[in-house]
Amino acid sequence: MHKDGDLKPVAAALEALLADVAVLGNETLPMEQAAGRVLGETVTARLDVPSFDNSAMDGYALHHGDAGRALPIRQRIAAGSPVQPLAPGSCARIFTGGEIPPGADCVVMQERVEVTGDTALIPADVAAGDSIRRRGRDVARGSTLLEAGRRLEAAALGHLAGQGITEVEVRRRPRVALLSTGDEIVDPGKPLGPGQLYNSNRPMLCRLLERFGATPVMMASIPDDPVATREILADAASQADIVVTTGGVSVGEEDHVKAAVEALGRLDLWRLAIRPGKPLALGRIPGGDGEARFVGLPGNPVSSFVGAWLFLRPLVGRMSGCTSLASLPEIPARSGFSTRTGPRAHYMRVTLRFDDQGAHAEAFADQNSAVLSSCIEADALAVIPPETRLSPGDRVTCLWLRSDA
């Protein structure tokens, strides 16, 4: 019989899961296909950004020493138009993004200038550098533009495009086989028999894995048959970098998945000091490109949901070389609820409200591991340590679930 003292912390299981995990290789993609991918190599800037001194607003370009008097307007400079050196004692009409002509060192916004015909009356309080965006202010040529391991979201893609880059080296997405166990689990669209349930874990985990940056390449149901179980797991390991099963991982349970993984490769069963999701199976199965990592999640949907965030997300991140996926962002909050934990930490589904006092966490009333509806509106998981009494107003650490990174 297992005792509460046998329970292991989440950190220990995570360390075991990530041990010796290698970063996957790179592939080259056109920029238009790189959104959301992880950069595979550090990119050095080819160009200064901006590539020339330009005006930050519509106005008049001049040398600051000529301010405080009426100046003839000698040029009109729009963004993208060529410029000529500015004659001393004159100014140029310039528009936002227009190149600063040689001889000018400042821009005065148009609202401060009185214009009569071809003459502009410039105010006196003008300093060198006013309203000019200097060459290289954002990016200097030869500097590091983006480091390997960064997720390519909107601003990063714009940064690359600003260098004229048309294709980029990205990490290969981890391939995942997602397998459901148990004859009682039925795919939507089929009739339910006595004691059967529709498979809610598969679409949920499929979406989470895609969100983490993985690609589901195989989805299948494992029947309650030892030969078929072993064949399906072997096939999954030949196609995928990660094999995930749901259900049938309770410690000491003589299920077919446990025996099949042990026969094919290696299996470690963990009893975690966590609620929900105490049982977790970790292992390795020889496959096409070496070893596929095996993760057996509990069958209860909330336990699978929590387990995916705590274990699959960092595993995908390690294989992708994406450090931002190593752990979930932590938000300190004030508790709006009370609870008490035993020997297991409780990862409670909560919503967060923000005001000038910070974050406030409200827990869903029903925290049962079968109540998947609570995961729809949950902003975070509030982590209540073991043997803790939490009261309203107490500080609690929340793991943020809304970020895609």
GUGU-825468 format. One line per field, with one value per residue (C-alpha): x, y, z. Coordinates in nm, 3 decimals, padded with zeros to 5 digits, m for minus. Last residue first. Example, Ala and Ser with C-alpha at 12.3 -4.5 7.8 and 13.67 -1.06 7.14 Angstrom:
BEGIN
x	01.367|01.230
y	m00.106|m00.450
z	00.714|00.780
***
This chain:
BEGIN
x	00.400|00.032|m00.052|m00.393|m00.294|m00.124|00.003|m00.128|00.066|m00.151|m00.140|m00.408|m00.708|m00.966|m00.818|m00.581|m00.495|m00.192|m00.078|00.051|00.100|m00.198|m00.113|m00.383|m00.417|m00.497|m00.749|m01.017|m01.328|m01.319|m01.138|m01.436|m01.649|m01.419|m01.574|m01.437|m01.141|m01.375|m01.300|m01.665|m01.693|m01.464|m01.196|m01.171|m00.824|m00.756|m00.466|m00.314|m00.437|m00.495|m00.733|m00.709|m00.956|m00.835|m01.044|m00.944|m00.893|m00.721|m00.386|m00.390|m00.064|m00.095|m00.043|m00.366|m00.495|m00.734|m00.949|m01.078|m01.171|m01.099|m00.724|m00.500|m00.273|00.089|00.109|00.349|00.412|00.411|00.743|00.986|00.773|00.962|01.285|01.196|01.455|01.178|01.238|01.257|00.941|00.746|00.848|00.769|00.413|00.355|00.428|00.251|00.008|m00.076|m00.110|m00.365|m00.583|m00.535|m00.640|m00.937|m01.040|m01.018|m00.815|m00.484|m00.184|00.071|00.372|00.611|00.916|01.002|01.347|01.579|01.448|01.213|01.113|01.232|00.981|01.070|00.893|00.679|00.351|00.157|m00.094|m00.188|m00.374|m00.587|m00.445|m00.071|00.179|00.255|00.248|00.487|00.525|00.846|00.844|01.115|01.110|00.890|00.803|00.769|00.552|00.332|00.291|00.184|m00.046|m00.215|m00.329|m00.196|m00.273|m00.003|m00.001|m00.290|m00.192|m00.501|m00.626|m00.488|m00.189|00.077|00.361|00.621|00.874|00.628|00.599|00.788|00.676|00.312|00.358|00.518|00.235|m00.027|00.136|00.174|m00.188|m00.312|m00.131|m00.248|m00.617|m00.835|m00.852|m00.618|m00.789|m00.599|m00.462|m00.139|00.059|m00.031|00.205|00.365|00.395|00.233|m00.092|m00.088|m00.044|m00.329|m00.560|m00.487|m00.521|m00.877|m00.975|m00.854|m00.961|m01.335|m01.376|m01.744|m01.835|m01.950|m02.119|m02.390|m02.328|m02.293|m02.362|m02.077|m02.049|m01.806|m01.540|m01.609|m01.420|m01.548|m01.316|m01.023|m00.722|m00.691|m00.376|m00.223|00.090|00.295|00.546|00.769|00.778|01.106|01.292|01.301|01.549|01.405|01.298|01.228|01.448|01.441|01.570|01.236|01.078|01.271|01.154|00.798|00.806|00.937|00.655|00.381|00.497|00.804|00.873|01.232|01.468|01.753|01.813|01.667|01.834|02.178|02.384|02.574|02.368|02.218|01.848|01.594|01.790|02.002|01.964|01.816|01.447|01.436|01.171|01.424|01.783|01.938|01.719|01.433|01.299|01.310|00.990|01.019|00.833|00.806|00.829|00.704|00.361|00.319|00.363|00.347|00.512|00.420|00.145|00.388|00.612|00.968|01.234|01.603|01.956|01.938|02.251|02.220|01.850|01.650|01.471|01.091|00.924|00.663|00.652|00.899|00.877|01.240|01.416|01.653|01.932|02.205|02.115|01.975|02.154|01.918|01.667|01.510|01.148|01.055|00.861|00.783|01.035|00.940|01.240|01.349|01.107|01.248|01.312|01.148|01.326|01.370|01.554|01.851|02.097|01.871|01.946|01.619|01.345|00.981|00.675|00.497|00.629|00.913|01.132|01.405|01.772|01.856|01.834|01.583|01.672|02.034|02.066|02.194|02.095|02.223|01.979|02.032|01.932|01.628|01.358|01.050|00.735|00.426|00.427|00.690|00.476|00.478|00.849|00.936|01.052|01.386|01.401|01.593|01.677|01.511|01.650|01.755|01.579|01.845|01.632|01.313|01.069|01.286|01.314|00.939|00.872|01.096|00.940|00.588|00.671|00.664|00.410|00.547|00.485|00.114|00.132|00.122|00.000
y	03.175|03.169|03.359|03.302|03.031|03.233|03.032|03.190|03.236|03.307|03.584|03.575|03.809|03.534|03.243|02.964|02.679|02.493|02.135|02.107|02.428|02.604|02.688|02.899|02.787|03.071|03.248|02.981|03.042|02.720|02.516|02.527|02.348|02.046|01.935|01.577|01.671|01.821|02.185|02.291|02.645|02.800|03.001|03.380|03.537|03.909|04.077|04.412|04.689|04.927|04.670|04.327|04.039|03.683|03.371|03.052|02.681|02.531|02.351|02.189|02.077|01.731|01.624|01.793|02.128|02.379|02.629|02.985|03.220|03.568|03.511|03.804|03.758|03.705|03.623|03.355|03.302|02.931|02.751|02.628|02.761|03.093|02.896|02.774|02.515|02.337|02.005|02.190|02.388|02.075|01.921|02.245|02.249|01.875|01.872|02.145|02.272|01.925|01.787|02.055|01.969|01.594|01.623|01.836|01.571|01.271|01.012|01.070|01.150|00.900|01.074|00.877|01.037|00.888|00.739|00.733|00.881|00.597|00.481|00.330|00.406|00.624|00.676|00.886|00.785|01.025|00.951|01.238|01.451|01.706|01.764|01.728|01.545|01.317|00.940|00.859|00.556|00.519|00.326|00.202|00.054|m00.181|m00.431|m00.163|00.047|m00.255|m00.356|m00.006|00.036|m00.302|m00.211|m00.377|m00.085|m00.036|00.343|00.473|00.524|00.387|00.710|00.945|00.856|01.085|00.975|01.244|01.257|01.088|00.852|00.538|00.590|00.583|00.256|00.096|00.223|00.090|m00.253|m00.285|m00.194|m00.428|m00.720|m00.636|m00.576|m00.317|m00.105|00.191|00.481|00.683|01.024|01.053|01.351|01.610|01.903|02.086|02.459|02.496|02.608|02.303|02.086|02.265|02.217|01.845|01.812|01.946|01.761|01.429|01.473|01.504|01.146|01.063|00.840|00.479|00.302|00.147|00.218|00.558|00.595|00.726|01.087|01.185|00.917|00.666|00.601|00.297|00.068|00.228|00.424|00.737|00.807|01.136|01.092|01.411|01.555|01.828|02.125|02.160|02.461|02.763|02.900|03.201|03.311|03.648|03.881|04.243|04.361|04.520|04.180|04.031|04.296|04.266|03.893|03.966|04.217|03.973|03.647|03.440|03.248|03.311|03.014|03.158|03.524|03.810|04.118|04.080|04.380|04.402|04.694|04.889|04.844|05.087|05.415|05.295|05.621|05.888|05.963|06.343|06.544|06.783|06.674|07.021|07.247|07.484|07.756|08.041|07.974|07.946|08.182|07.994|08.166|08.041|08.207|08.300|08.011|08.041|07.741|07.582|07.355|07.229|07.051|07.183|06.944|06.943|06.898|07.023|07.069|06.735|06.661|06.468|06.185|06.195|05.952|06.206|06.495|06.772|07.131|07.235|07.529|07.810|08.017|07.778|07.579|07.232|06.953|06.779|06.507|06.216|06.114|05.806|05.991|06.340|06.623|06.964|07.187|07.556|07.710|08.057|08.123|08.373|08.399|08.233|07.923|07.944|07.794|07.489|07.394|07.332|07.079|07.192|06.999|06.665|06.431|06.199|06.313|06.086|06.004|05.707|05.327|05.327|05.065|04.996|04.700|04.342|04.272|03.941|03.651|03.382|03.039|02.813|03.073|02.905|02.907|03.114|03.281|03.128|03.051|03.402|03.427|03.140|02.838|02.669|02.370|02.322|02.025|01.921|02.021|01.716|01.590|01.439|01.479|01.673|01.419|01.344|01.713|01.753|01.461|01.614|01.961|01.818|01.692|01.318|01.131|00.830|00.998|00.986|00.609|00.346|00.000
z	m02.498|m02.579|m02.257|m02.100|m01.853|m01.579|m01.282|m00.962|m00.638|m00.333|m00.075|00.189|00.167|00.203|00.400|00.299|00.536|00.406|00.454|00.097|m00.105|m00.271|m00.632|m00.799|m01.159|m01.394|m01.612|m01.579|m01.791|m01.992|m01.727|m01.491|m01.752|m01.723|m01.396|m01.373|m01.152|m00.889|m00.810|m00.778|m00.642|m00.897|m00.722|m00.719|m00.737|m00.692|m00.874|m00.783|m00.552|m00.842|m00.994|m01.157|m01.141|m01.185|m01.240|m01.066|m01.126|m00.825|m00.833|m00.491|m00.337|m00.183|00.179|00.294|00.172|00.324|00.142|00.162|m00.118|m00.253|m00.240|m00.306|m00.605|m00.708|m01.081|m01.202|m01.573|m01.661|m01.681|m01.945|m02.231|m02.248|m02.292|m02.641|m02.750|m02.936|m02.758|m02.426|m02.500|m02.598|m02.267|m02.082|m02.223|m02.183|m01.810|m01.611|m01.874|m02.005|m01.652|m01.563|m01.863|m01.816|m01.450|m01.558|m01.812|m01.580|m01.770|m01.595|m01.816|m01.946|m02.096|m02.321|m02.479|m02.817|m02.845|m03.145|m03.467|m03.573|m03.230|m02.904|m02.625|m02.328|m01.999|m01.771|m01.608|m01.385|m01.109|m00.871|m01.125|m00.943|m00.687|m00.659|m00.441|m00.732|m00.746|m01.026|m01.247|m01.445|m01.772|m02.009|m02.355|m02.554|m02.282|m02.014|m02.246|m02.320|m01.955|m01.849|m02.147|m02.083|m01.732|m01.421|m01.190|m00.929|m00.966|m01.171|m01.535|m01.712|m01.869|m02.130|m02.343|m02.486|m02.715|m02.784|m03.069|m03.301|m03.596|m03.489|m03.128|m03.238|m03.427|m03.122|m02.902|m03.144|m03.165|m02.788|m02.724|m03.000|m02.837|m02.484|m02.568|m02.399|m02.714|m02.770|m02.943|m03.202|m03.290|m03.485|m03.612|m03.349|m03.416|m03.124|m03.053|m02.711|m02.875|m03.098|m02.790|m02.614|m02.913|m02.937|m02.562|m02.566|m02.883|m02.735|m02.373|m02.439|m02.564|m02.522|m02.232|m02.202|m01.911|m02.129|m02.497|m02.657|m03.027|m03.244|m03.353|m03.078|m03.026|m02.749|m02.424|m02.229|m02.422|m02.242|m02.354|m02.567|m02.770|m02.881|m03.091|m03.090|m03.335|m03.193|m03.432|m03.618|m03.493|m03.721|m03.976|m04.160|m04.505|m04.668|m04.461|m04.576|m04.240|m04.148|m04.223|m03.934|m03.688|m03.818|m03.748|m03.398|m03.339|m03.444|m03.287|m03.365|m03.045|m02.943|m02.906|m03.110|m03.035|m03.236|m03.390|m03.238|m03.348|m03.677|m03.808|m03.521|m03.444|m03.299|m03.304|m03.595|m03.788|m03.564|m03.536|m03.538|m03.353|m03.190|m03.250|m03.217|m03.006|m03.091|m02.862|m03.115|m03.309|m03.691|m03.922|m04.252|m04.591|m04.929|m04.900|m04.536|m04.297|m03.918|m03.749|m03.416|m03.557|m03.824|m03.575|m03.577|m03.705|m03.612|m03.746|m04.105|m04.319|m04.495|m04.548|m04.288|m04.469|m04.461|m04.223|m04.112|m04.358|m04.433|m04.558|m04.579|m04.416|m04.517|m04.358|m04.461|m04.777|m04.712|m04.896|m05.141|m05.064|m05.253|m05.179|m04.974|m04.705|m04.833|m04.850|m04.991|m05.035|m05.026|m04.773|m04.699|m04.331|m04.094|m03.760|m03.422|m03.541|m03.781|m03.530|m03.500|m03.859|m04.040|m04.107|m04.102|m03.988|m04.014|m03.748|m03.638|m03.925|m04.051|m03.996|m04.217|m04.208|m03.926|m03.836|m03.935|m04.165|m04.170|m03.810|m03.676|m03.637|m03.372|m03.497|m03.475|m03.410|m03.262|m03.476|m03.404|m03.744|m03.972|m04.279|m04.430|m04.356|m04.585|m04.388|m04.333|m04.099|m03.778|m03.556|m03.232|m02.893|m02.695|m02.382|m02.154|m01.841|m01.912|m01.768|m01.465|m01.378|m01.424|m01.191|m00.925|m00.963|m00.924|m00.578|m00.504|m00.292|m00.104|00.232|00.158|00.182|m00.088|00.000
***
